[in-house]
Amino acid sequence: MKRLKTRPVAITVVFVLAAGIFILQGCSKEHLPDPVVYFQQDVFPVIISNCTQSGCHGTVATGGEFRLTSYNDILRIVSPGDYKGSRLYQALVRPVGYMPQGSSRLSDEDIRTIALWIEQGAENNSGDSGCNTDNVTYSNTVAPILQAWCYSCHSGSFPSGNIKLDAYSAVRPLVDNGKLLGTIRHESGYLPMPDGGGKMPTCEISKIEQWVSDGAPDN
Protein backbone atom coordinates (compact mmCIF):
# COMPACT_ATOMS: atom_id res chain seq x y z
CA MET A 1 0.00 0.00 0.00
CA LYS A 2 2.88 2.41 0.71
CA ARG A 3 4.12 2.03 -2.81
CA LEU A 4 0.69 2.82 -4.25
CA LYS A 5 0.47 5.96 -2.12
CA THR A 6 3.94 7.33 -2.82
CA ARG A 7 3.99 6.79 -6.58
CA PRO A 8 1.36 9.51 -7.38
CA VAL A 9 3.29 11.89 -5.12
CA ALA A 10 6.50 11.21 -7.03
CA ILE A 11 4.74 11.74 -10.35
CA THR A 12 3.28 15.00 -9.07
CA VAL A 13 6.73 16.23 -7.95
CA VAL A 14 8.23 15.42 -11.35
CA PHE A 15 5.36 17.18 -13.12
CA VAL A 16 5.75 20.30 -10.95
CA LEU A 17 9.50 20.41 -11.52
CA ALA A 18 9.06 20.00 -15.28
CA ALA A 19 6.45 22.73 -15.35
CA GLY A 20 8.74 24.99 -13.35
CA ILE A 21 11.60 24.45 -15.77
CA PHE A 22 9.31 25.16 -18.71
CA ILE A 23 8.10 28.37 -17.10
CA LEU A 24 11.64 29.49 -16.31
CA GLN A 25 12.72 28.80 -19.87
CA GLY A 26 9.73 30.73 -21.15
CA CYS A 27 10.52 33.70 -18.92
CA SER A 28 14.18 33.58 -19.83
CA LYS A 29 13.36 33.51 -23.54
CA GLU A 30 10.87 36.35 -23.16
CA HIS A 31 13.11 38.68 -21.19
CA LEU A 32 16.53 37.68 -22.51
CA PRO A 33 16.19 37.38 -26.29
CA ASP A 34 19.05 35.97 -28.32
CA PRO A 35 21.58 38.65 -29.24
CA VAL A 36 21.84 39.77 -32.85
CA VAL A 37 24.56 37.81 -34.63
CA TYR A 38 26.55 39.75 -37.23
CA PHE A 39 28.00 38.08 -40.29
CA GLN A 40 31.05 40.33 -40.60
CA GLN A 41 32.16 40.24 -36.96
CA ASP A 42 30.80 36.92 -35.66
CA VAL A 43 30.33 34.39 -38.47
CA PHE A 44 32.76 35.23 -41.27
CA PRO A 45 35.91 35.07 -39.10
CA VAL A 46 34.94 31.61 -37.80
CA ILE A 47 34.47 30.25 -41.31
CA ILE A 48 37.56 31.91 -42.79
CA SER A 49 39.84 30.78 -39.96
CA ASN A 50 38.54 27.20 -39.90
CA CYS A 51 37.37 26.31 -43.40
CA THR A 52 39.38 28.11 -46.08
CA GLN A 53 42.93 26.89 -45.49
CA SER A 54 44.87 25.36 -48.38
CA GLY A 55 43.26 22.15 -49.54
CA CYS A 56 39.84 23.08 -48.20
CA HIS A 57 37.26 25.72 -49.14
CA GLY A 58 39.55 28.62 -49.96
CA THR A 59 40.15 30.67 -53.09
CA VAL A 60 41.20 27.50 -54.92
CA ALA A 61 38.50 25.18 -53.62
CA THR A 62 39.30 21.49 -53.34
CA GLY A 63 36.80 20.63 -50.61
CA GLY A 64 33.79 19.49 -52.61
CA GLU A 65 34.31 22.43 -54.99
CA PHE A 66 32.74 24.82 -52.51
CA ARG A 67 34.52 28.10 -51.90
CA LEU A 68 33.60 29.80 -48.64
CA THR A 69 35.54 33.03 -49.04
CA SER A 70 32.62 35.43 -49.40
CA TYR A 71 29.09 35.99 -48.16
CA ASN A 72 27.61 34.83 -51.47
CA ASP A 73 29.70 31.66 -51.38
CA ILE A 74 28.50 30.83 -47.89
CA LEU A 75 24.88 31.63 -48.69
CA ARG A 76 24.86 28.80 -51.25
CA ILE A 77 24.85 26.25 -48.42
CA VAL A 78 22.54 28.14 -46.08
CA SER A 79 18.75 28.17 -45.87
CA PRO A 80 17.97 31.51 -44.18
CA GLY A 81 15.65 31.06 -41.22
CA ASP A 82 16.19 27.28 -41.10
CA TYR A 83 19.48 26.36 -39.47
CA LYS A 84 18.64 22.64 -39.17
CA GLY A 85 17.92 22.49 -42.90
CA SER A 86 21.11 24.32 -43.85
CA ARG A 87 23.98 22.30 -45.32
CA LEU A 88 26.48 24.46 -43.47
CA TYR A 89 25.02 23.62 -40.06
CA GLN A 90 24.55 19.95 -40.96
CA ALA A 91 28.21 19.67 -41.96
CA LEU A 92 29.30 21.08 -38.61
CA VAL A 93 27.23 18.77 -36.37
CA ARG A 94 27.03 15.40 -38.14
CA PRO A 95 28.52 12.60 -36.00
CA VAL A 96 30.89 11.28 -38.67
CA GLY A 97 32.66 13.23 -41.42
CA TYR A 98 31.96 16.60 -39.83
CA MET A 99 33.64 19.79 -40.96
CA PRO A 100 36.32 21.09 -40.63
CA GLN A 101 37.65 17.81 -42.01
CA GLY A 102 40.74 16.43 -40.33
CA SER A 103 40.53 18.96 -37.52
CA SER A 104 38.76 19.48 -34.23
CA ARG A 105 35.05 20.16 -34.32
CA LEU A 106 34.08 23.81 -33.93
CA SER A 107 33.29 24.81 -30.38
CA ASP A 108 29.68 24.66 -29.20
CA GLU A 109 29.75 28.45 -28.96
CA ASP A 110 30.85 28.86 -32.60
CA ILE A 111 28.25 26.36 -33.83
CA ARG A 112 25.53 28.12 -31.82
CA THR A 113 26.62 31.49 -33.25
CA ILE A 114 26.32 30.18 -36.82
CA ALA A 115 22.97 28.56 -36.06
CA LEU A 116 21.59 31.80 -34.57
CA TRP A 117 22.83 33.81 -37.56
CA ILE A 118 21.04 31.44 -39.96
CA GLU A 119 17.88 31.45 -37.86
CA GLN A 120 17.91 35.27 -37.77
CA GLY A 121 17.85 35.38 -41.57
CA ALA A 122 21.51 34.88 -42.53
CA GLU A 123 21.96 38.54 -43.46
CA ASN A 124 25.20 40.11 -44.65
CA ASN A 125 25.13 42.43 -41.65
CA SER A 126 27.71 44.23 -39.57
CA GLY A 127 27.78 45.53 -36.02
CA ASP A 128 29.83 48.53 -37.11
CA SER A 129 27.92 51.69 -37.93
CA GLY A 130 30.63 53.29 -40.00
CA CYS A 131 34.20 52.50 -39.04
CA ASN A 132 35.38 54.08 -35.82
CA THR A 133 39.16 54.05 -35.51
CA ASP A 134 39.26 56.34 -32.48
CA ASN A 135 40.84 55.03 -29.29
CA VAL A 136 42.24 51.91 -30.94
CA THR A 137 44.31 49.81 -28.53
CA TYR A 138 46.14 46.50 -28.75
CA SER A 139 44.22 44.76 -25.97
CA ASN A 140 40.71 45.99 -26.82
CA THR A 141 40.93 46.27 -30.61
CA VAL A 142 43.85 44.55 -32.30
CA ALA A 143 44.12 41.39 -30.18
CA PRO A 144 40.40 40.52 -30.57
CA ILE A 145 40.67 40.96 -34.36
CA LEU A 146 43.72 38.71 -34.51
CA GLN A 147 42.00 36.20 -32.24
CA ALA A 148 38.96 36.02 -34.52
CA TRP A 149 40.88 35.80 -37.79
CA CYS A 150 44.32 34.35 -37.03
CA TYR A 151 44.58 32.40 -33.79
CA SER A 152 43.20 29.15 -35.25
CA CYS A 153 46.44 28.84 -37.26
CA HIS A 154 48.91 31.12 -35.49
CA SER A 155 48.70 30.23 -31.82
CA GLY A 156 49.44 27.33 -29.52
CA SER A 157 52.44 25.02 -29.42
CA PHE A 158 52.69 24.36 -33.17
CA PRO A 159 51.60 27.51 -35.04
CA SER A 160 51.45 27.49 -38.82
CA GLY A 161 54.71 28.70 -40.36
CA ASN A 162 56.08 28.91 -36.82
CA ILE A 163 54.40 32.34 -36.59
CA LYS A 164 52.51 33.13 -33.39
CA LEU A 165 50.09 36.02 -33.11
CA ASP A 166 48.63 35.38 -29.67
CA ALA A 167 50.86 37.76 -27.72
CA TYR A 168 52.03 41.33 -28.16
CA SER A 169 55.68 40.24 -28.00
CA ALA A 170 55.09 38.01 -31.03
CA VAL A 171 53.07 40.56 -33.01
CA ARG A 172 55.40 43.54 -32.59
CA PRO A 173 58.28 42.13 -34.73
CA LEU A 174 55.81 41.54 -37.57
CA VAL A 175 54.74 45.17 -37.30
CA ASP A 176 58.34 46.36 -37.42
CA ASN A 177 59.25 44.33 -40.51
CA GLY A 178 56.01 45.23 -42.33
CA LYS A 179 54.69 41.68 -42.58
CA LEU A 180 51.56 42.22 -40.50
CA LEU A 181 50.11 44.94 -42.71
CA GLY A 182 51.55 43.45 -45.90
CA THR A 183 49.81 40.13 -45.35
CA ILE A 184 46.41 41.43 -44.25
CA ARG A 185 46.37 44.01 -47.07
CA HIS A 186 47.32 41.26 -49.57
CA GLU A 187 50.18 43.38 -50.87
CA SER A 188 52.53 42.10 -53.56
CA GLY A 189 55.49 40.22 -52.10
CA TYR A 190 53.61 39.06 -49.00
CA LEU A 191 51.74 35.83 -48.41
CA PRO A 192 48.08 36.91 -48.25
CA MET A 193 46.31 36.13 -45.02
CA PRO A 194 43.98 34.66 -43.88
CA ASP A 195 45.34 31.62 -45.74
CA GLY A 196 43.11 30.62 -48.62
CA GLY A 197 40.43 33.15 -47.76
CA GLY A 198 39.43 36.65 -48.67
CA LYS A 199 40.64 39.75 -46.93
CA MET A 200 39.53 40.80 -43.51
CA PRO A 201 36.76 43.42 -43.68
CA THR A 202 38.12 46.85 -44.60
CA CYS A 203 37.18 48.26 -41.19
CA GLU A 204 39.19 45.62 -39.33
CA ILE A 205 42.24 46.39 -41.48
CA SER A 206 41.75 50.13 -40.89
CA LYS A 207 41.77 49.62 -37.13
CA ILE A 208 45.04 47.69 -37.27
CA GLU A 209 46.50 50.34 -39.60
CA GLN A 210 45.56 53.05 -37.12
CA TRP A 211 47.17 51.14 -34.26
CA VAL A 212 50.37 50.73 -36.29
CA SER A 213 50.29 54.42 -37.23
CA ASP A 214 50.03 55.26 -33.52
CA GLY A 215 53.29 53.40 -32.94
CA ALA A 216 51.84 49.92 -32.24
CA PRO A 217 51.86 50.43 -28.45
CA ASP A 218 51.27 47.62 -25.98
CA ASN A 219 48.15 49.29 -24.61
N, C-alpha and C positions, 0 to 999 in steps of 0.2 A: 504493500500500500504506500510506503514512503516513496518508492520510485515513481508511482503514478502521480503522487502529489507534487514532487519536485520537478518533474519533467516540464509541465506547463510553465512553471516559474522560470526555468532556464530558457525556454523558448521566448518567453516575454522579455527577459533581460537582453537576449541577443537581438530581438526585434527593436527594442528601445535604443540599444547602442548603434545599430545600423541606421535607424532613423536619425539619430543624433549626428552621425558622421555625414549623412546625406544633407542634413540641414546646414551643418558647418561648411560643407563644400559649396552648397548653394550660396551661402552668405559670402564666403570667400570669393567666389566667382563674381558675385554681384558687386562687391565693394572693391575688389582688387583685380580689375580686368588685366588681361595679358598686355604687356607693353608692346608698343609698335616696334616691329622689326624692320630695319632698313637694309635694303640690298647692298648699297655701296659700303656701309660701315660694318654690317654684321654678317652678311651671307657671302658676298663676293670674296672677301679675304680667306674665309674658310675653304671655299672651293679652289681658289687659286693656289693656296699653300698646301693643299692636300691631294689635288686631282690633276694638276696640269704639268707635273714634272716630266722630264724626258721619258718617252716610252709610254706615256699615258694619254691624257686628254688635253694636251697643250696645243701650241700653234701648229705643229705637225702631229696630227692625231694618229695614234696607233691603237688606242684603246676602244675598239668597236667603232672606229671612225667618227667618234663624237668629240668635237672640240668643245671645251668649256671655258673659253677665254673671254667671253663677253656675255652680256645679259641675254641677247638674242639666242646665243648658243645654248645657254642654260634653260631658257624658256621652252626649247624644243622637247625637253624631257620633264616638263612640269605641267600639271593640270591645275591652274589657279583656283584656289578655293577648295581643293580636294587633295590634301597631302597624302592620304593613304593610296589614292589612285595615281600618284605621280611616280614616274619611273625613277626619278632622282631619289626620292625618299625610300622607295622599295629597294634600290641598290644599296642604300646605306644600312638597312636593318635586316636584310635577309640572313638567315642563320649560316648558310654556306655560300661562298663566292661573293661576299659583300665587298663593297668598295670603301676605301681605296684598296685595290688589289695588292696583295703582298705586303701590307702594312697593318698597323693597328687600326681597329675600328675607331671612327670619330667618337669623341666624348658624348655622353648623354646630353650635355648642355648644347653642344654644337648641333646635334641631330634635332633637338627640340627647337632650337633657333630656326633651322631650315624649315621644319614642319610648320612653325607658327607663321613664318614669312609666306609660305605657300597658302596656308589657310586664310591669311589676311589679304590674299589676292595676287601675290607674287609680283608686286609692282617694282619698277626700276626707280626706287625712291632713295632719298638721302636725308640723313638727319641734319645736314649742314644747310643753313639758310644763308647762302653766300659762302664765302671762304674767309673766315676770320683768322688771320695770322698774328694777331696781337697776343702778347704775353705767352709766346711759345716757349716751353721749357723741355728739357730732356725727359724728366721723370713723368710729367703729365701729358706730354704731346708726342715726342719722338719715340720713346720706349714703347708706348701702347701701339703705335703704328707698326713698328718693327715686330712687335709681338704678334700682331694680327697677320702680317704679311710674310714674315721671314723666319720666325722661331722654329717652325715645323722642320726646316732644313738646317738652319744655322744656330743651333743651340744644343745643349747636352754634351755627352762625352765624345760623340763621334759626329761632329758637324760636317755637313757637305762642304767639300773643298777645303776642309780644315779651317773654315771661317766661322767664327762665333759672333753673334750680334746680340747676345743676351746680357751684356754688361757694358757700361760706359767705357771702361778701360779697353774693351775690344773694339768698340765702334769708333773711338777717337782716331786711331791710326788710319782707318779707312776714310775718314773725313779729310785728314791731312794729306793723303796721297791722291785724293780726288775720286777714289773708287766708289764711295757711297753714292754720291750724286750721279756719277757717270753711269752706274749700273741701273739706278732707278729711273733715270731720264732716258735710258736706252741710247746713249750716245755712241757714236762710232768709236771702235777701239776698246769698248768695255762689254763684258758679257752681260746681256740684258737680264734683269731680274724684276719680278719673280721668274724662276726658271720655267720656260715653256709656256708662260702665261702672258697676258697683256700687261700694260703698265698699271701701276697704282693709280687711283683717281688723281686728277690734277691737283685737287685741294690738298691731298695728303703729301704730294711731292712739294707743293708750295710751302707747307708748314715745315718740312725738313730743310728746304732751302733757306727759309727765314732763320731757322735755328743755326744753320751753318754760317749765314751772313752775320749773325750776332756773335760769332766767335765759337760756336759749338760748346757752350759752357756745360759743366756738370751741375745743372740746376734742377 
